[in-house]
Amino acid sequence: MQLPSLFSHYYLIKEFSKREIFSRYRGSVLGIWWALLTPILMLLIFTFVFGEIFQAKWHGGSGNIAEFSVQLYAGLVVFWFFNEVITKSPGLIVSQSNYVTKVIFPLEILPVVTLIGSLFHLLINLAILLIAVAAVYQEIHLSILALPLIILVTMPMLLGAGWIFSALGVYVRDISTLIGVFMSMVMFLSPIFYPIEAVPQWSRWLFEINPMSLPIEWIRGCV
């Protein structure tokens, strides 16, 4: 896939991206505010279950539930970004059959549109994370300036995965279900609920081959 090809479809990508972002909330009472409320509600649920019921403490931390929530959310932010792109990809071409079968349509833009929609939610989640960091630690380090670089590093990888899975989804319909199950497994095999230092040495290779592990650790290092 060549970048000039994508740039030539800039207007189409822009319009489809706007539809991708806003169509999800169209007709709901709170509208786009759900993009802000949903991650906050999910964070509260995860914090209650793991922090209060399971009494989970952050490895090497102070044991404060607020600190646990911040570290947990840093991991969830990355997972949600990956999960949205990867789980949507297999159905992208199939779901747009009205465009694909009737006109000459640039299929390569569909994963780009999904990535942009996911990026919109990622930026909201990162804003929530930074507010939480400021509230819990009473300071924000200059290292947060590296956050855009982390995002830029992950985007080509996710876009490549989107192109691959969207193509496979046309021929192997079961892949949507398989990816859903796989991502549920990956969620617990990623350093989301715990730092990678807490993983036994013999099984650490599972986390080293996990493409989410490094971005999660990088973002935690920034905040």
N, C-alpha and C positions, 0 to 999 in steps of 0.2 A: 504494500500500500504506500503510495507516494503522497507526501504532504501537499504538493500543489493541487492534487485532485481534491483534497478536502477543502483547501482554500477557495477553490472555484465554486464550491457549494456552500459558501459562507452564509448567504441569506437563508437558504433552506435549513441549514443547521440551526441558525438563530431562531427561526420560527418554530421548528420542531422542538427545540429545547425549551422555549417558553411554554409550549403546550405540555411538554413532559412535566414541567415543574408545577404548573397551575391546574392542570386537569385533574390531578390527584385530589385536590381540595375543593374543586368546583361543586357547588351545591351544598356543602357542609356549612353549618352555622358559624363556626369559628374560622373557616377558610384557611388561609395561609398560616394562621397562628398555630395550626396543628404541627407545622414543621418545627416549631419551638417547643410546644407542649409535649409532644410524643417522646422525644429523648429525655426530657426531664422526668416524665412519669416512669419511663423504663428504668432510669437511674435510681429513682426512689424505690421501685420494686426490687431491683437487684441488691441495693444497699440493705433493704430490710431483710431479705431472705438470707443473704450471705453474711451481713454484718450483725444482725440481731438474732436470727434463728440459728444459723450455723456458727455464730460467734467467730467468724473468720477475721484474722488480723493480717495486715500487710507485712510480709517477710522483711525484717530489718527496719520496720517503721516503729512509730511510737505506740501503736495499738489504738490510736484514735480512730473512731469510725468515720469522722470527716475526712481524714487522710486516706483511709481505705476507699471512700467514695470517689475521691479525686483520681487516685491511681486506677481504680476500676473503670471510671469513665474515660480515661485516656485510652485504655484498651478497647472499650466499646466503640469509641469514635472511629477507630481504624477498622474494626470488624464490620460495623454498619456500612462503611464506605465500600469495602470489598464485597460484602454480601449483596448489597443492592445491585451493583454492576454485574456480578457473576450469576446471580439467580435469575435476573431478568434477561440475560443475553440469549439463552436457548430459544426463547419465544419471540424474539424481536422480528425476525423475517416472517414467521408464520402469522403473527398478529397483525402485520401490515400487508396482508395478501391483497387487499383492495388496491394498494398502490403498486405492488410488485407485478400483478398480473395484467393491469390495465394500461400502465404507462412505463416508459423507460425510467426507472428509478434508481438512484445511486445507493445501493444497499449498504455500502461501506459507511454511510453517515449514521446509521441507526445505533451502532455501539458508541459512537461519538456523542450522540444526543443523550443516551443513557448515562454516559460518564459525566456529562455536564450537569444533568439533573442530580446525580449523586454528589457531585462536587458542591452544588448549592446547599444540600443538606449537611455536607461535611463542614462547610464554612460556618453554618449556624451552630453545629455541635462544638466546633473549636472555640467559637465565641463564648458559649456556655462554659466550656472547660476553663478558659482564661479567667472568667468571672469567678468560678469556683476556686481556682488556684489563688487568686487575689484575696478571696474571703477567708480561705483556710490558712494560708501561709503568710498572709499580710504583706506579700511582695511578689513582684513578677520580674524574672531575670531577663537580661538582654538576649539570652539563648532562644527566646521565642521567635526571634527574627529568622531562625533557621527553619521554622515551620513551613514557609512557602517552598523551600528547597526539598523538604521531605515529601510534600504533595507532588511536586514536579517529578520526583524520582519514581513515585508509585504510579503515576498516570499512564506512562507508556506501557507498563506491565499489565495494568488493568485493561487498557484499550486493546492490547494484543489478545488477552484472554477473551474479551468481548467479541472480537472478530472470529476467533476460533469456535467459541461455543455457539454463536449465532449461526454459523455455517453448519455445525454439527446438528443443531436443533432442527434443521430442515429435514434431515435424513434419519435421525435417531430421536424420535419423540420422547423416549424414556429418559433422555439425558436431563430434562428439567427436574424430574423426580429424583434422579440420582444426585444431581448437584445440590438439591435441597437437603437431602440426607447428609451428603458429604460436608456441606457448610455447617450443619448442626454439630457434626463431629469435630470439625476444625475449630469451632468456637471454644471447645473445652481443651483442645490441643494447641491452643495459642496462649501466650502469656497475658491473658486478660484478667483473670481472677487472682493471679499470682505472678510474681516476677520470675524471669527465667532462671535466676539463681536458686530458686526453691525446687527446681526440677532435678530429680536424681541424675547423676552423671551418665548412667547407662542408657537412659532414654532421652537425653538431651538432643540427640541427632534428629529426632522427630521435629523438634522446634527449630533446629538449624536449617532444615529444608522447607520449613513453613514460610512462605513469602510475606506473611503478616507479622512475623516475629520482630524483624528489624524495624519496620515502621512504628510498631507499638513501643519498642524500647527507645527509639529515637525521640518520639513525641514525649514520652515520660522524662527523658533526659532534658528536653527543652523546657518543660514546665516545672 
